[in-house]
Amino acid sequence: MLLSIFKLYPTDQDPVAYAIPFFILLILIEAYVGYKQQHRNYLSKDAAASIAMGIGSVLVNFVMKSLAFGVYTIVYEFRLFEIGWHWWSWVLIFFADDFTFYWYHRSAHEVRILWAAHVNHHSSVEYSLSIALRQSWGELLFKYFFWLWLPVVGFPPMMVFMMISISLIYQFWVHTELIHKFPKWFEWIMNTPSHHRVHHASNYRYLDRNHAGILIIWDRMFGTFSEELDEEKPVFGITVNIHTYNPFKIASHEYIAIWHDILRAPTLKDKLNYIFQAPGWSHDGPDLRAKVLRKTVAEKQSAVVTN
């Protein structure tokens, strides 16, 4: 049974493998343009940390993808519908995958134990294409559970993984400051660098906003959208920055923080809250959850307008 679950993922069919040279080329172009324009968006230590995280992610992902591919293949044998490989199948899976990514990504921001795995992607105070390589190691241990429903419905496992890769490729280019905004119709429908800069910002107004993969419509539909405002430039990083380039510290620091909070929590309920509540919850300190901080900003703005 174990051997049937662990099936080597066919990397030669993965679109990401063919996109890597273009990733490298775009990073070099952005670095050159940033240098000419005197942007400080390519600190060498920070870029090196992102690349190290990316390499580690590739290694972990190969194992987890192979396991998930095996599980998906077994589950697919009991599929509810016969969807197959058709042009309309790709239309369906495009929306199904993007919808799934939204909820997976949103969960990774709103459940602390999941945030512990995802936070490393937000830990840089810089913002450039190299940050797209700062991928999580821990996220890969649970990520593919979110997509398990797709082979159950009837999408072929390889189609599911190809769509996940296509989405990942799209998300690479939105990690840049060199593009301001596109025409309004494009910004209304698609995830763009402007929308994703908001997502990576630590400003209270922008926290836990714009979880989109390819389409920004899910954020608009489910109340997590925020426009990038010209009067409030995004400040990149996390609310309490970790100031390290060590990839192992980047990958583990929030897990350690959770463990310390669990040890000092007086009750089982509090211990569980430190694991499953949103980041910033505390049993004895100020409530620093994103929704509370955003509410504080809104109340201050309302008071200013009233006065």
C-alpha positions as CSV (number, residue, x, y, z in Angstrom):
1,M,0.0,0.0,0.0
2,L,2.8,2.4,0.9
3,L,4.5,1.8,-2.4
4,S,1.3,2.5,-4.3
5,I,0.9,5.8,-2.5
6,F,4.5,6.9,-3.1
7,K,4.7,7.4,-6.9
8,L,7.5,9.6,-8.2
9,Y,6.0,12.8,-9.5
10,P,6.8,13.2,-13.2
11,T,8.8,16.4,-13.1
12,D,9.3,16.3,-16.9
13,Q,5.6,17.1,-17.2
14,D,5.8,20.0,-14.7
15,P,5.5,23.5,-16.3
16,V,7.6,25.0,-13.5
17,A,10.6,23.1,-14.7
18,Y,10.4,24.8,-18.0
19,A,9.7,28.2,-16.5
20,I,12.8,28.3,-14.3
21,P,15.1,29.8,-17.0
22,F,12.6,32.6,-17.5
23,F,12.4,33.2,-13.7
24,I,16.2,33.6,-13.6
25,L,16.2,35.9,-16.7
26,L,13.5,38.1,-15.2
27,I,15.3,38.3,-11.8
28,L,18.5,39.4,-13.6
29,I,16.6,42.0,-15.6
30,E,14.8,43.4,-12.5
31,A,18.1,43.5,-10.6
32,Y,19.7,45.5,-13.5
33,V,16.8,47.9,-13.7
34,G,16.7,48.3,-10.0
35,Y,20.4,49.0,-9.9
36,K,20.1,51.6,-12.7
37,Q,17.2,53.2,-10.8
38,Q,19.0,52.9,-7.5
39,H,16.3,50.7,-5.9
40,R,17.4,48.8,-2.9
41,N,15.4,45.7,-3.9
42,Y,18.3,43.2,-4.2
43,L,20.2,43.0,-0.9
44,S,22.6,40.2,-1.5
45,K,22.0,38.4,1.9
46,D,18.3,38.7,1.5
47,A,18.3,37.4,-2.0
48,A,20.6,34.5,-0.9
49,A,18.2,33.6,1.9
50,S,15.3,33.6,-0.6
51,I,17.3,31.3,-2.9
52,A,18.2,29.0,-0.1
53,M,14.6,28.8,0.9
54,G,13.6,28.0,-2.7
55,I,16.2,25.2,-2.9
56,G,15.0,23.7,0.3
57,S,11.4,24.0,-0.9
58,V,12.2,22.1,-4.1
59,L,13.7,19.2,-2.2
60,V,10.8,18.9,0.2
61,N,8.2,19.5,-2.5
62,F,9.5,16.6,-4.6
63,V,8.8,14.2,-1.7
64,M,5.5,15.7,-0.8
65,K,4.3,16.0,-4.4
66,S,5.2,12.3,-5.0
67,L,3.2,11.4,-1.9
68,A,0.3,13.6,-2.9
69,F,0.4,12.3,-6.5
70,G,0.1,8.8,-5.2
71,V,-2.8,9.6,-2.9
72,Y,-4.6,11.6,-5.7
73,T,-4.1,8.6,-8.1
74,I,-5.7,6.2,-5.6
75,V,-8.6,8.7,-4.8
76,Y,-9.1,9.3,-8.5
77,E,-10.1,5.6,-8.9
78,F,-13.2,6.4,-6.9
79,R,-14.0,9.7,-8.7
80,L,-17.6,10.9,-8.7
81,F,-17.6,12.1,-12.4
82,E,-15.7,11.3,-15.6
83,I,-14.2,14.7,-16.5
84,G,-11.2,13.7,-18.6
85,W,-8.9,15.9,-20.6
86,H,-11.0,18.3,-22.7
87,W,-10.7,22.0,-23.4
88,W,-13.7,22.7,-21.1
89,S,-12.0,20.6,-18.4
90,W,-9.2,23.2,-18.3
91,V,-11.7,26.0,-18.0
92,L,-13.3,24.3,-15.0
93,I,-10.1,23.4,-13.3
94,F,-8.8,26.9,-13.8
95,F,-11.6,28.3,-11.6
96,A,-11.6,25.3,-9.3
97,D,-7.9,25.6,-8.6
98,D,-7.9,29.3,-8.2
99,F,-10.9,29.1,-5.8
100,T,-9.0,26.4,-3.8
101,F,-5.8,28.5,-3.7
102,Y,-7.7,31.4,-2.3
103,W,-9.0,29.5,0.7
104,Y,-5.7,27.7,1.2
105,H,-3.9,30.9,1.2
106,R,-6.4,32.7,3.4
107,S,-6.3,29.8,5.9
108,A,-2.5,30.1,6.0
109,H,-2.9,33.7,7.2
110,E,-5.8,33.2,9.6
111,V,-4.8,30.0,11.4
112,R,-1.6,30.4,13.4
113,I,-0.1,26.9,13.0
114,L,-0.6,27.3,9.2
115,W,0.8,30.8,9.4
116,A,3.9,29.4,11.1
117,A,4.6,27.6,7.9
118,H,3.7,30.4,5.5
119,V,5.2,33.4,7.4
120,N,8.7,32.8,5.9
121,H,7.4,34.0,2.5
122,H,6.5,37.3,4.1
123,S,9.6,37.7,6.3
124,S,11.7,39.8,3.9
125,V,11.5,43.6,4.3
126,E,12.5,43.8,0.6
127,Y,10.1,43.1,-2.3
128,S,11.3,41.8,-5.6
129,L,11.0,38.8,-7.9
130,S,13.6,37.0,-5.8
131,I,11.0,36.9,-2.9
132,A,8.9,34.7,-5.1
133,L,11.5,32.0,-4.5
134,R,11.2,32.3,-0.7
135,Q,8.9,29.4,-0.6
136,S,7.8,27.5,2.6
137,W,9.1,24.1,3.7
138,G,6.4,23.5,6.3
139,E,3.5,24.4,4.1
140,L,4.2,21.5,1.8
141,L,3.3,19.1,4.6
142,F,-0.3,20.1,4.5
143,K,-0.8,22.1,1.2
144,Y,-2.1,19.3,-1.0
145,F,-4.9,18.4,1.4
146,F,-6.7,21.5,0.1
147,W,-6.7,20.2,-3.5
148,L,-7.7,16.6,-2.6
149,W,-11.3,17.3,-3.6
150,L,-10.4,17.9,-7.2
151,P,-9.5,14.2,-8.1
152,V,-12.5,13.1,-6.0
153,V,-14.7,15.2,-8.3
154,G,-13.0,13.7,-11.3
155,F,-10.1,15.9,-12.4
156,P,-7.1,13.7,-13.5
157,P,-4.3,14.0,-10.9
158,M,-1.7,15.2,-13.4
159,M,-4.1,17.9,-14.6
160,V,-4.5,19.1,-11.0
161,F,-0.7,19.4,-10.5
162,M,-0.2,21.0,-13.9
163,M,-2.8,23.7,-12.9
164,I,-1.2,24.2,-9.5
165,S,2.1,24.8,-11.4
166,I,0.5,27.2,-13.9
167,S,-0.9,29.2,-11.0
168,L,2.6,29.3,-9.3
169,I,4.2,30.5,-12.5
170,Y,1.6,33.3,-12.8
171,Q,2.3,34.4,-9.2
172,F,6.0,34.8,-9.8
173,W,5.8,38.0,-11.8
174,V,3.5,39.9,-9.3
175,H,6.4,40.1,-6.8
176,T,7.8,43.4,-8.1
177,E,7.8,47.1,-7.4
178,L,8.8,48.0,-11.0
179,I,5.2,47.8,-12.3
180,H,2.8,50.3,-10.8
181,K,-0.8,49.6,-12.0
182,F,-2.6,48.2,-15.1
183,P,-5.8,49.5,-16.6
184,K,-8.8,49.4,-14.2
185,W,-10.5,46.4,-15.9
186,F,-7.4,44.3,-15.6
187,E,-6.8,45.3,-11.9
188,W,-10.5,44.5,-11.2
189,I,-10.2,40.9,-12.4
190,M,-6.6,39.8,-12.1
191,N,-4.0,39.6,-9.4
192,T,-1.4,42.2,-10.1
193,P,1.8,43.5,-8.6
194,S,-0.2,46.3,-7.0
195,H,-2.6,43.9,-5.4
196,H,0.2,41.6,-4.2
197,R,2.3,44.4,-2.8
198,V,-0.7,45.0,-0.5
199,H,-0.6,41.3,0.5
200,H,3.0,41.5,1.5
201,A,2.6,44.8,3.4
202,S,2.8,45.0,7.2
203,N,0.7,48.2,7.3
204,Y,-2.3,47.5,9.6
205,R,-4.7,48.6,6.8
206,Y,-3.3,45.9,4.4
207,L,-2.9,43.0,6.8
208,D,-4.4,39.7,5.5
209,R,-5.7,41.2,2.4
210,N,-5.5,40.1,-1.3
211,H,-5.0,36.3,-1.0
212,A,-5.5,35.9,-4.8
213,G,-3.6,33.4,-6.9
214,I,-4.5,34.4,-10.5
215,L,-7.9,36.1,-10.1
216,I,-8.6,38.9,-7.5
217,I,-12.3,38.3,-7.8
218,W,-12.4,35.9,-4.8
219,D,-11.0,38.6,-2.5
220,R,-13.7,41.0,-3.8
221,M,-16.4,38.4,-3.3
222,F,-15.4,37.3,0.2
223,G,-14.4,40.7,1.7
224,T,-10.6,40.4,1.8
225,F,-9.8,42.9,-0.9
226,S,-7.8,46.1,-0.4
227,E,-6.6,48.6,-2.9
228,E,-3.1,49.8,-2.9
229,L,-3.3,53.5,-1.9
230,D,-0.9,56.1,-3.3
231,E,-1.0,57.9,0.0
232,E,0.0,54.8,2.0
233,K,3.0,53.0,0.5
234,P,3.2,49.4,1.5
235,V,5.8,48.6,4.2
236,F,7.1,45.1,3.5
237,G,7.8,42.4,6.1
238,I,5.8,41.2,9.0
239,T,4.5,43.2,12.0
240,V,7.5,42.1,14.1
241,N,10.4,41.5,11.8
242,I,12.9,38.7,12.6
243,H,16.1,40.3,11.2
244,T,17.9,37.1,10.1
245,Y,19.1,35.7,6.8
246,N,19.5,32.2,8.3
247,P,17.1,30.0,6.3
248,F,16.6,27.5,9.2
249,K,15.6,30.4,11.5
250,I,13.4,31.9,8.8
251,A,11.6,28.5,8.4
252,S,11.2,27.7,12.1
253,H,10.9,31.0,14.1
254,E,7.1,31.0,14.3
255,Y,6.9,27.4,15.4
256,I,9.3,28.2,18.2
257,A,7.2,31.2,19.2
258,I,4.0,29.1,19.3
259,W,5.8,26.5,21.5
260,H,6.8,29.2,24.0
261,D,3.2,30.6,24.0
262,I,1.8,27.1,24.6
263,L,4.2,26.6,27.6
264,R,3.1,29.8,29.3
265,A,-0.7,29.4,28.5
266,P,-2.5,28.5,31.8
267,T,-5.3,26.4,30.4
268,L,-5.8,23.8,27.6
269,K,-8.2,26.1,25.8
270,D,-5.6,28.9,25.8
271,K,-3.0,26.4,24.5
272,L,-5.2,25.4,21.7
273,N,-6.1,29.0,20.9
274,Y,-2.4,29.7,20.4
275,I,-2.3,27.0,17.8
276,F,-5.6,27.5,16.0
277,Q,-6.5,31.2,16.5
278,A,-5.3,33.9,14.1
279,P,-1.8,35.2,14.6
280,G,-1.7,37.9,17.3
281,W,-4.2,36.3,19.7
282,S,-3.1,36.4,23.3
283,H,-4.7,35.2,26.6
284,D,-3.0,38.0,28.6
285,G,-1.8,40.7,26.3
286,P,-3.2,43.1,23.7
287,D,-5.2,41.5,20.8
288,L,-3.0,41.9,17.8
289,R,-5.0,39.9,15.3
290,A,-5.1,41.5,11.9
291,K,-8.9,42.1,12.0
292,V,-8.5,43.9,15.3
293,L,-5.6,46.1,14.1
294,R,-7.5,47.0,10.9
295,K,-10.6,47.9,13.0
296,T,-8.3,50.2,15.1
297,V,-7.2,52.0,11.9
298,A,-10.8,52.4,10.7
299,E,-11.9,53.8,14.0
300,K,-9.1,56.4,14.0
301,Q,-9.9,57.4,10.5
302,S,-13.6,57.7,11.4
303,A,-12.7,59.9,14.4
304,V,-10.6,62.2,12.2
305,V,-13.4,62.6,9.7
306,T,-16.0,63.3,12.4
307,N,-13.8,65.9,14.1
